[in-house]
Amino acid sequence: MKFDIPPTIKDVARFANVSTATVSRVLNDSGPVSGETRAKVQQAIEALKYDSQRPRKKTTDIPWFVIMTESIQDLFFSEVIAGIYHRAMDEKIYPLILEMPTNKAEQYKMLKQIKCLPVIGIFAAGFFQSPQDWVDFYDEIRVPIVVMNTLVHHPKITSINVNFEESTYRATQHLLNLNHTRIAYIGVSDYEDFSLSEFRGVERALKDAGFQYPEEFKISVSRTPEGAYQGISQLMMLPPEERPTAIYAFDDELAIYAINSIQHFGLRIPEDISIIGFDNIRMAVHTNPPLTTVHITKRRIGRQAVHLINQLLENEGKELGFTFVDGSLNVRGSTGPAPQANKV
């Protein structure tokens, strides 16, 4: 069966050989556009029979709230989704969870299909696009959007952002209070922006305490058991007196993998080396020893997302700003005083 998919703003932009932002300015009569360019866009609109106000095809009166994520198995976002589900059901809104493909072309196809649903709002968790991509998508679908960890300036789009740097800064101060001055950071190569934010928190805390951060203590790996082993192995290659006495891992999943790798090298946690994670997933309390980690209120983020959608539905022309979520440190058995032999 072949579906007749109506043209989108991106189709118009391709036809006219201009950007989607230019098409948006022509449609909304906002911003400078030359007469020649405006004529090209108008010709494309007429040729494609594009209608920016075309109502979405509704097959039901049920108000759907679409949740988009790249992995429904992600331990962090599964908790966020649970918070969305319970708040949405309380308000008689029906959440629809979509696991987005990693291929950009397939993502675009799926995003176009969402236009055919009776959607009242969209929440993107663990599914990352640029701010302009989200503005372009809104121009096509015309429903409120809440995204995580991407700052978008738009009256119908807002974001919830984890304060990675400040949360990591405070967690690093915990290690400094335990006399750790050689603290390695293991980030994740697939999440470079977030890893960089966390690393800045570690680096800043050490700098404020009067210590320089060694370049060899900053490592980027895949978030897998093999990646964690690679990172720990790299640190273990350093002379014993130059190795870190503590490790800050990108998140709990990587920290758990790192714990296994550290113990493989015969080191004790926390007697020989301490480790901190981020997120406070359910598994963190069941590691051996239990993992010290930064707690993020994941279900509250989900409930807040539904609240923000309701605000966006009522919003007329004024940006809501951004919501920032701070983490709190849960101290458990994986952190302890720096070993005397390795103190500087």
C-alpha positions in Angstrom: 0.0 0.0 0.0 1.4 3.4 -1.0 0.8 6.4 1.3 0.4 9.8 -0.2 2.6 11.9 2.2 2.0 15.6 1.9 5.0 17.8 1.1 6.9 19.3 4.0 8.8 22.5 4.5 12.0 20.6 3.8 10.6 19.5 0.4 9.8 23.1 -0.4 13.3 24.2 0.6 14.9 21.5 -1.6 12.7 22.5 -4.6 13.6 26.2 -4.2 17.2 25.4 -3.4 17.1 27.5 -0.2 17.2 26.7 3.6 14.2 25.7 5.6 14.8 28.8 7.7 14.3 30.9 4.5 11.0 29.1 3.7 9.9 29.7 7.3 10.6 33.4 7.0 8.5 33.6 3.8 5.6 31.6 5.3 5.6 33.7 8.4 6.6 37.0 6.7 9.4 37.4 9.3 13.0 38.4 8.7 14.7 39.7 5.5 14.2 37.8 2.3 15.1 39.2 -1.2 12.3 39.5 -3.8 14.0 36.9 -6.0 14.3 34.4 -3.2 10.7 35.0 -2.1 9.5 34.4 -5.6 11.4 31.1 -5.8 9.9 29.9 -2.6 6.4 30.9 -3.7 6.9 29.0 -6.9 8.0 25.9 -5.0 4.9 26.2 -2.7 2.6 26.4 -5.7 4.4 23.6 -7.6 4.3 21.2 -4.6 0.9 22.3 -3.4 2.3 22.8 0.0 -0.1 24.0 2.7 1.6 25.0 6.0 -1.8 25.1 7.7 -2.9 21.7 6.5 -4.7 20.0 9.5 -3.2 16.7 10.6 -5.2 13.7 9.6 -6.9 12.4 12.7 -8.0 8.8 13.0 -9.2 9.1 16.6 -10.0 11.8 19.2 -7.5 10.3 21.6 -4.8 12.9 22.5 -1.4 11.3 21.9 1.8 12.4 23.6 4.7 11.1 21.5 7.9 10.1 23.3 10.9 9.8 21.0 14.1 8.0 22.2 16.9 6.2 20.5 16.7 3.3 23.0 13.8 2.3 25.2 16.3 0.0 27.0 18.4 2.9 28.1 18.4 2.7 31.9 18.2 6.5 32.4 15.5 7.3 29.9 13.4 4.3 30.8 12.9 5.9 34.2 12.1 9.3 32.5 9.5 7.6 30.3 7.9 6.0 33.4 7.4 9.4 34.9 5.9 10.7 31.7 3.6 7.7 31.5 2.1 8.1 35.0 1.6 11.8 34.7 0.1 11.6 31.2 -2.3 8.8 32.2 -3.5 10.9 35.2 -4.4 13.7 32.7 -6.1 11.3 30.3 -3.3 11.8 27.7 -2.0 8.6 26.0 1.8 8.3 25.7 3.1 6.8 22.5 6.7 5.6 22.7 8.8 5.6 19.5 12.2 4.1 19.4 13.9 6.2 16.7 16.4 4.6 14.2 20.0 5.9 14.3 20.1 6.4 10.6 19.2 10.1 9.8 17.3 9.3 6.7 15.1 6.8 8.5 14.6 9.3 11.3 13.3 11.8 8.8 10.8 9.4 7.4 9.5 8.6 10.8 9.2 12.2 11.8 7.2 12.9 8.7 4.8 10.1 9.6 4.1 11.6 13.0 2.3 14.4 11.2 -0.5 11.9 10.4 -1.2 11.3 14.1 -3.5 13.3 16.5 -0.5 14.5 18.5 -0.8 17.2 21.2 2.9 17.2 22.1 6.3 15.6 21.6 9.1 14.8 24.1 12.5 13.8 22.8 14.7 11.9 25.3 18.0 10.5 24.2 17.2 11.5 20.6 19.3 14.4 19.6 18.9 17.0 16.8 20.3 20.5 16.4 18.2 23.4 17.7 17.4 24.4 14.0 16.3 20.9 13.2 13.7 21.1 16.0 12.5 24.5 14.8 12.2 23.1 11.2 10.3 20.1 12.6 7.9 22.3 14.5 7.2 24.3 11.3 6.1 21.0 9.8 4.1 19.5 12.6 2.9 22.5 14.6 2.6 20.9 18.0 4.6 21.7 21.2 7.9 20.0 21.7 10.0 19.4 24.8 13.6 18.2 24.3 16.2 17.1 26.7 19.6 18.7 26.8 19.3 20.9 23.7 18.7 24.6 24.1 16.1 25.8 21.6 14.8 29.4 21.4 11.2 29.1 20.2 7.7 29.9 21.8 6.5 26.4 21.2 9.7 24.5 22.0 11.4 24.2 25.4 13.9 22.0 27.0 14.8 20.1 30.2 18.6 20.1 30.8 20.7 18.2 33.3 23.3 20.5 34.9 26.2 18.1 34.2 29.0 20.5 34.9 27.8 21.8 38.3 26.7 18.4 39.5 30.0 16.9 38.6 31.9 19.8 40.2 30.2 19.1 43.5 30.9 15.3 43.2 34.5 16.0 42.6 34.7 18.2 45.7 33.6 15.1 47.6 36.7 13.3 46.3 38.9 16.2 47.1 37.5 16.2 50.7 38.7 12.6 50.8 42.2 13.8 49.9 42.1 12.6 46.3 44.1 14.9 44.0 44.7 12.6 41.1 41.2 12.0 39.6 40.7 10.5 36.2 37.7 11.1 34.0 36.4 8.5 31.6 33.9 9.9 29.1 31.9 8.3 26.3 32.8 8.9 22.7 29.2 8.8 21.5 28.2 11.6 23.9 31.0 14.1 23.5 29.1 17.2 24.4 27.8 15.8 27.7 31.2 14.2 28.5 32.9 17.6 27.9 30.4 19.2 30.3 31.1 16.6 33.0 34.9 16.9 32.5 34.7 20.7 32.9 33.2 20.1 36.3 36.0 17.8 37.3 38.7 20.0 35.9 37.2 23.2 37.5 37.0 21.6 40.9 40.6 20.5 40.8 41.7 23.9 39.5 39.8 25.7 42.3 41.6 23.5 44.8 45.0 24.5 43.2 45.7 21.4 41.1 46.4 21.1 37.4 44.6 18.4 35.4 46.9 15.9 33.7 46.0 15.3 30.0 46.5 11.5 30.4 43.7 11.4 33.0 41.1 12.4 30.4 39.9 9.3 28.5 37.1 8.7 26.0 35.8 5.2 25.3 32.7 3.4 24.2 30.0 2.7 26.8 30.6 -1.0 26.8 32.5 -3.5 29.0 35.3 -3.6 26.4 35.4 0.3 26.4 35.6 0.4 30.1 38.4 -2.2 30.1 40.3 -0.2 27.5 40.1 2.9 29.7 41.1 1.2 32.9 44.0 -0.5 31.1 45.2 2.8 29.8 45.4 4.2 33.4 47.0 1.0 34.7 49.9 1.5 32.2 51.0 4.5 34.1 53.7 4.1 36.8 51.9 3.1 40.1 52.9 6.4 41.8 51.3 8.4 38.9 48.0 6.5 38.6 44.8 8.1 39.7 43.5 7.4 43.1 39.9 8.1 42.0 37.9 7.8 38.8 34.8 9.7 37.7 32.8 7.8 35.1 30.4 9.3 32.5 27.5 7.4 34.0 26.6 4.5 36.2 26.6 2.0 33.4 30.2 2.8 32.5 31.1 2.9 36.1 29.8 -0.6 36.7 31.8 -1.9 33.8 34.8 0.0 35.1 34.4 -1.6 38.6 34.7 -5.1 37.0 37.8 -4.0 35.1 39.5 -2.4 38.2 38.9 -5.6 40.1 40.3 -7.6 37.2 43.6 -5.8 37.8 43.5 -6.9 41.5 42.7 -3.4 42.9 40.3 -3.0 45.8 37.5 -0.4 45.8 37.7 2.0 47.6 40.9 1.0 49.5 43.1 1.3 46.4 40.9 3.4 44.1 37.6 5.2 44.4 35.0 5.5 41.7 31.9 7.7 41.1 29.1 7.3 38.5 26.3 9.5 37.3 22.5 9.0 37.1 21.8 6.7 40.1 20.2 3.9 38.1 18.6 1.1 40.1 21.6 -1.2 39.6 24.0 1.3 41.3 23.1 0.2 44.8 23.7 -3.5 43.9 27.3 -3.3 42.8 30.1 -4.6 44.9 30.8 -2.2 46.6 27.6 -0.1 46.1 28.3 2.8 43.7 28.6 6.4 44.8 26.8 8.3 42.2 25.1 11.6 41.3 21.3 11.2 41.6 19.1 12.7 38.9 15.3 12.8 39.6 14.4 10.9 36.4 10.7 10.3 37.0 10.3 13.9 38.0 11.8 14.9 34.7 9.2 12.9 33.0 6.3 14.5 35.0 7.8 17.9 34.3 7.8 17.2 30.6 4.0 16.6 30.6 3.6 19.8 32.6 5.7 21.8 30.1 3.6 20.5 27.2 0.5 21.8 28.9 2.2 25.2 29.3 3.3 25.3 25.7 -0.2 24.5 24.5 -1.4 27.6 26.3 1.6 29.7 25.3 1.1 32.5 22.8 4.3 33.9 21.4 6.5 34.1 24.5 9.4 31.6 25.2 9.1 29.6 28.4 12.9 29.5 28.9 14.7 26.4 30.0 14.4 24.0 32.9 17.7 22.9 34.6 18.0 19.9 36.8 20.7 19.6 39.4 22.0 16.3 40.7 22.6 15.4 44.3 25.4 13.1 45.4 24.5 9.7 46.9 27.6 8.5 48.8 28.0 4.8 49.0 30.8 2.3 49.4 32.8 2.9 46.2 34.4 6.1 47.5 36.8 6.4 50.4 39.9 8.2 51.6 42.8 8.4 49.2 45.4 5.6 49.9 48.3 7.1 51.9 50.9 5.6 49.6 49.5 7.5 46.6 48.9 10.9 48.2 50.7 13.8 46.7 
